[in-house]
Amino acid sequence: QVQLVESGGGLVQAGGSLRLSCAASGNPFRINAIGWYRQAPGKERELVAMLSSESNTNYGDSVKGRFTISRDNAKNTVILQMNSLKPEDTAVYYCMSNLVPSRWTMPAAYWGQGTQVTVSS
């Protein structure tokens, strides 16, 4: 059973850094895309960063130049390096992946449970 497991959230001061990790467990057959969304209270979920290949990335406008998405040494793990954090980055961050669970199934979207990122001002 494929799951997305997030880690790395926490409390940090403005200007600081955090690194989020998302591991796709359950040995998915293929990961077409994997990345991060975030949602603050009362706001819609928004794209943070998405990686469809090592050289194909998309970033939300508000995080460009500050956040970097990349693959970890573990092939099924994606890292979101967040630098120069701002209070407006405070949100629950959700890992999301379009993946193929097995060779015999179709691609589907998977979501992690979310990890809280709080940036103090």
C-alpha positions in Angstrom: 0.0 0.0 0.0 1.5 3.3 -1.1 1.7 6.1 1.3 3.4 9.5 1.4 5.2 10.1 4.7 6.2 13.7 5.5 8.7 14.9 8.0 10.7 18.0 8.9 8.0 20.5 9.9 8.4 22.7 12.9 8.7 26.2 14.3 11.3 28.5 13.0 12.0 32.2 13.2 11.6 34.5 10.2 14.7 34.3 8.0 15.4 30.8 9.1 15.4 27.5 7.2 13.6 24.2 7.3 13.9 21.1 5.3 10.9 18.9 4.6 11.1 15.3 3.4 8.5 13.2 1.7 9.0 9.5 1.2 6.7 7.4 -0.9 6.5 4.1 0.9 5.1 0.9 -0.4 7.4 0.6 -3.4 5.4 2.5 -6.0 6.0 1.3 -9.5 6.6 4.8 -10.9 6.5 8.3 -9.6 5.3 10.7 -12.3 5.5 13.8 -10.2 6.0 14.5 -6.5 6.1 17.7 -4.6 4.4 20.0 -2.1 1.3 22.0 -1.5 0.4 24.1 1.5 -2.7 25.4 3.1 -3.0 28.1 5.7 -6.2 28.4 7.8 -9.0 30.0 5.8 -7.1 29.9 2.6 -7.1 27.5 -0.4 -4.4 25.0 -0.9 -1.7 26.3 -3.1 1.2 24.8 -5.0 4.6 25.2 -3.4 6.9 23.1 -5.6 6.5 20.2 -7.8 9.1 17.9 -9.4 8.2 15.8 -12.4 11.8 15.0 -13.1 15.1 16.1 -11.8 15.2 18.9 -14.3 11.5 19.7 -14.5 10.3 21.7 -11.6 7.5 24.1 -10.9 7.4 26.6 -8.0 4.7 28.8 -6.6 5.4 32.4 -7.3 5.6 33.2 -3.6 8.4 30.8 -3.0 10.5 31.2 -6.1 14.1 31.9 -5.2 13.7 30.8 -1.6 12.6 27.1 -1.8 14.2 24.3 -3.7 12.8 20.9 -4.4 15.1 18.0 -5.1 15.4 14.3 -4.8 17.2 12.8 -1.9 19.6 9.8 -2.1 16.5 7.6 -1.6 14.9 7.6 -5.0 11.4 7.7 -3.7 12.1 10.7 -1.4 11.7 14.3 -2.3 13.2 17.2 -0.3 11.9 20.7 0.0 14.6 23.0 1.2 13.0 26.2 2.6 15.2 29.2 3.1 14.5 32.8 4.1 11.3 31.8 5.6 8.6 34.4 6.1 5.6 34.4 8.5 3.4 34.1 5.5 4.9 30.7 4.8 3.1 29.4 7.9 0.9 26.6 6.8 0.3 22.9 6.8 2.5 21.5 4.1 1.2 18.5 2.2 3.2 16.2 0.1 1.5 15.2 -3.1 2.4 12.7 -5.8 1.0 11.5 -9.0 2.3 7.9 -9.1 1.6 4.5 -10.4 1.2 2.1 -7.4 2.0 -1.0 -9.4 2.6 -2.1 -12.9 -1.0 -3.2 -13.2 -2.6 0.0 -12.0 -3.3 3.5 -13.4 -1.7 6.7 -12.1 -3.4 8.4 -9.2 -2.9 11.3 -6.9 -1.7 10.6 -3.4 -1.6 13.0 -0.5 0.3 12.9 2.7 -1.2 13.8 6.1 0.5 17.2 6.2 3.2 18.7 8.4 2.9 22.0 10.2 5.4 24.7 9.4 5.2 27.8 11.6 7.4 30.8 11.0 7.4 33.3 13.8 7.7 37.0 13.4 
